[in-house]
Amino acid sequence: MARITPNSAHGPHFLGGDYFQFAWSALFNHGDLDRAGALAEEVQRAAVTIGDAESKHRWLGLVGFLAGMREAYPACRQLFQQMCALNSGDFSYETSWEQMGLCLAACGLNDLPSARQHLRKVLEMSLIHRWPPNAAKGLTFAAIIAAKSGQSERATELFALVFHHPLSPKGWLGQWPLITRLRAELEATLTLERFQAVCQRGATLDLFATAAEQLAELAGANSLEIGSAT
C-alpha cells in the first residue's frame, strides 16, 4: 500500500492525528483491518518522530483494537493496559477508547465480570457526552455479554440495534469473528420465526434509551454483587 499523506503541510504531530482518524474510520466504519493496520504504522512513525505520550497512546489503541479483532485477546488486553498507563486523564474520549478496548479483550477472554465493569464506564461516558458511535460500540459488548450469559433474546435485540441504527459504526461488526459466531448460535437457539421477530423489535430500539437501560442493569447487578460479598 502506498503511504498516504493527508496534508504534507502538517507537522508530525498533526499528521499522526490525521492518520489516526483515517485508521479509526477504516477499522470501525469500513471494517478494513489491513488498511487500518497500514495507517497504524504511520501513526507509529509519527509517535517515534515526536516522542510524546499522546501519539503513542493513539498507536497503542489502534494496534490493541486490531489485535482484539483478530482474536489475539491476551495481547489486546496488554496493549490497552499499556495505553491506560499513558493516559493523562485530560480527555474523556481517550479514557473511553481504553475502556472499550479492555471490554473487547474481556469479552474475548470470557472474563464477564471485567467486561461488565468496563462496559459500565463506556456507557456512562457515552451517555454523559451523547456519543452515538461509542454508545453503539458499548451495546455491541452488551450483546456479547448477554449472549454469553444465556440471554438469547436480549442479545439478539441488541445485535439488531447496532447492526441497523444509522449512527452505529458497522464495518467492524462483520470483521470480528466472535460476533459472527455468536449471532449464528443465537439464530440456532431461537426458532426462525422468533429470531426474526426479536430482530425486528431490536432494530426499532432507541440507542440512548437502550444504553441507559443497560447501564441501570449493570449498576443493579453491581449492587447485588457488593451485597452478596458483605
Summary of the structure (lengths in Angstrom):
residues: 230
radius of gyration: 18.1
end to end distance: 57.0
largest distance: 60.0
contacts: 762
relative contact order: 0.09
helix: 80%
strand: 0%
